Amino acid sequence: MAPIRIAIVGVGKIVRDQHLPALAKNADYQLIAAASRHGTIEGIDNFKSIDAMLDAVPAIDAVSLCMPPQYRYEAARAALDAGKHVFLEKPPGATLSEVADLETLAAAKGLSLFASWHSRYAPAVEAAKSFLASTTIRSAKIIWKEDVRHWHPNQEWIWAAGGLGVFDPGINALSIVTHILPRPIFITSATLEFPENRDAPIAATIAFSDAHKLSVSAEFDWRQTGKQSWDIIAETDAGEMVLSEGGAKLAVDGKIVHEEPEQEYPMLYRRFAEIIRAGRSDVDLAPLRHVADAFMLGRRKFVEAFHD
């Protein structure tokens, strides 16, 4: 079967660290072009805009969109209008309405749209889902705290409206939780902390519940120093489950029961190829809905100005 001729739009750190290595090892793809205002990829044709790329390289079958979410809708629409399958980095868009419109357009054109959630493909996530399905959950909590100065230095877009702020990493936790819990959850209260000089939150505390009154809490914070915290903890009838290191390790009552090397982006691209071959889309908006609900329901608390 001929490889999928793919192009990347938005050549930044995540592309170099994750997308390019994953594509290089996957025979389902041939990377043939890139578009970015600043970055380039050696050995292929490079363009300053997606429109210029689509005009010059009609052979492209699919595009992977890796620019900030505020700019993703127009690029995705251009790609779909040109007959290309679309891979959306997380979060899939700045708003739910944008992504819903893209999903409708992809269906109308018979193209595949993939809202990718890389943390769902962390090594121990499926094991955690199986464990929780086998027992009764009493309560759960998310602790997702990291140092924004380390992970997003001088990235102003992430602090702008639509950049999501602390929900940029926090949505990774939400993508896992919405996958592993046996029933949908919904937000009951939230407090979002906004630096005086920013348009996006630096921290959030959220309470969730479900139809059976399960208590789930979340603490998101971008001011963590030292060891970073990416943990999901559940108290169950079968013991305390700790899914740690962003989904890489699973422990029950302190004993590691699942741990494997990380393969998130290779698995994402395998999934993208799978849905393209099957002629369908994969667009789960549950994580982004929770972020939208947090902004809708959350109480705003202003804190001291933040400077990189």
N, C-alpha and C positions, 0 to 999 in steps of 0.2 A: 504494500500500500504506500502511495506517495506520501512524503512528509507534509505536515501542515506548514505552509510558509507564513511565518509570523513576524510581526514588527513590534517594537517597544516604543512607547511614547512616555517621555519623562525619564531621562537618564540621570539618576541620583544614586545615593548610597544604597538604598534597598535593592535597586536593580543590580548594582555591582556585587553586593554581598550575597544576594539570594536568587534573583531571576536569571542572571546570566549563567551561574554554575548549574542551576537546575535544567535550563534549556540545553546546555552543552552536553549533558549526560542523557538526554532523552531523544531517542531516534525518531519519535513521532513528529519532531519539529525541525525546521530549518529557519534559522534567524536570518532575515534578508534585508532588514532596514530598521532605522530608528529615527525618531524625531524628538528634539529637545532644544530648548532655548540656549542651554549652556553646555550640556554634556554630549559626548559622542562615543560610539563604539567602534573599535578598530575592525577592519576587514569587511565592513558592510557599507551600504549607502546611508548617509546621515543628512537630515533635513532640520530646518529651524521650526517647522510647524507640521502638524498632522495633515493639514490640507495640502501642503506642498508634497508631502510624502505620498499621500493617496493618489494625487494626480500623476506623480512621476513613476510610481511602482504599482501598476494595476494588478500584478501577480500576487499581491499579498492576500492571504486567506483569512488571517486573524490578527488582531492587535491586542497587546497587553498594555493597559493604561495605568501608569504609575505616577502621575502628577498629583498634586494636592487635590483633595476632594472638591474644593470650590470650582475647579476648572474641568472636572471630569465629564460633566453632562454634555457640554458642547462637543468635546472630542469623541465621546461615545456615540452621540447622534451622527456625527460626520462619518464615523466608521461604519455604523449600521446602514446609513443611507448609501454608502459605497459598496454594500454587500459583504462586509467583513464580520466575522465572529468577534466577540468582545470579552476580554478578561478584565474585570475591575479589581484593582487592589482594594484593600480595606481602608476605611469604610467605603462602600460602593458609591456613595454620593454625598453631597452636602445636605440633601433633604430626601425624605421618603418619596415625595411626589416625583422628583426627578427620576429616581430609579424605577418607580412604577411605570412612568412614561417610556423609559428605555425598554422595560420588559414587554410592554405592549407592542412597541415598534419591532423588537426582535421577533416576536411571535408572528407579526403580520408579514415580515419579510422571510420567515423560515430560517432565521439565524439563531445561533446559540449565544446567550448572555450568561456570564458566570460571575456572581457576586462572591468573591473568594474570602474565606475566613481562615487564615493560615493556622491560627492557634487550635482550631478544631482537629487539625491533623498532627498535633503534638503526640509523641509516642504513647503516652499513658491515658489519653482521653477516652478511647473506646473501652479500655479496661475499667475505667472509672464509671462509665455509663453502664456497663454490665453489672458491676458491683452494686450500684445504687438500685438497679432494676430488681436485684435479688433480695432486697431487704426493705425495711421501713425507715424512712428518713425522719428524724426528729427535728433537726434544724440544720441550717447551713450558713456559711459566711464566706465572703470573698475579701481577701486582703491583697490589694494590687497597688504597690507603692514603689516608685522608682525615681531616679534623679533626672529631671528634664535637661539639666545642663550637660549631662553625659550623653543622653540618647538623642536630643534634638537641639544641639547648640546653634544659636543664631538663626533658627528657623522661624521667622516672623509669621509665616502663613498659619502656623499651628495655633497661634494666639489670636488670630483674626476670627471674626464671625464666620462660622462654617468650618473652622479648623478643628473644632471639638475640644481643644485643650486637653485636660487630663483624660477625657474619654477616648482620645486617640489610642493610648494603651489600654484604658479601661474596657473598651469595646472588645478587646481580645478575651478578657475574662467573661464578658457577657456572651460572646460567641460560644465559649465552652459550656457555661452554665445552661444556656438555652438548648444545648445539645444533650447534656448528660442527665438533666433532671427529668423524671418521668412525666411531669405535668407542666403546662405553661405557668409562668409566674408573671406578676404584675406589680408595679411600683405603688406603694401606699404612702410614702413620704420621702422627701429628699432635701438635703441642704447642699448648695453649690457655693464654693468659695471662689470669688473673683478677685484677683489683684486689682488695685485701684487703676492701674495703667494698662489693663488687658481686657479684651472682649470675650475671652474664653476662660473657663474655670481652671484653677490649679489643684483643686481638691473637691471631693464629693463624698457625702455619707448618704446611703440609700437604704431604705427598708422595702422589702418585697414580701408578697404572700402569694398563695395560689388558692384554688377552689376548696382545698381541704385545710386552709389556714396554716400552711407550712410557713415558718418564719425563716426568711433569708435576708441577710444583711450584707452590705458591701461598703468597703472603705477604699477609696481611690485617692492617691496623693502623689504629686509630682515633686515633693520636697525631700524625698527620702535620700539619705546619705549612707555610705557604707554598703552593707549587703542589701541587695534589692529583694523585694517581696512580691512573689507572684503565686499566691496560694489560694486554693479553694478547699474549705474544710467542711465536712458533714458529720454530724453526730447521728449514728444509726443504730438499729437494734443489733447489728453485726459488728459494732465497734466504731471507733473514730477513723474516718477516711480523710487522708490528706493528699490532695493532688497538688504537687509543688513544682517549682521552677517552670512556671508557665505551662504545665501539663506534661512535663518530661518524666516525672516520677510519681508513682502511686504507692502510698503506704496505708496499712490498716493496723491500728493500735501500735504504731511505731515501727512496724516491720515492712520493709520494701517488698512489694508484691509484683511490681512491674516497672521496668526501666529499660529503655532502648535508645540508640543514637537518634538524634533529631533528623527528620526527613520531611519537614513541613512543605517547603516549596516544591521539591520533586513530586510530592503527592498531589499538590495543587495542580501542577501541570499535567499529571496523569489524569486527574479528574476532568480538566478542561478538554483534553483530547477525547476522553470517553464521551462527554456530552456532545462534542462536535460530531463524532462518528455516529452517535445515536440520534442526532437531529433534534436536540431539546436543550432547554436552559436549566440553570440551577441558581435560583435567586431567593434566598431565605433572608428576609428583612427583620427577623426577630431581634437581633442585637441592636440594629439601628433604631428600631421602634422604642426600645428601652431608653436609649439616649434621648430621643425626642420626648418621651414621657418625663424624663428627669428634668429637662428644660421647661416642660409645660407645668409640671406639678411642684418642682423644687423651689424652695425658699432661697433667695440670693443673700449671701453674706459677703461683704467686701472686706478684704484684708490688705495688708501693706503692699505697696508696689513691688513688682518682681522685675529684676534686671539680670540678664545673662552674665 
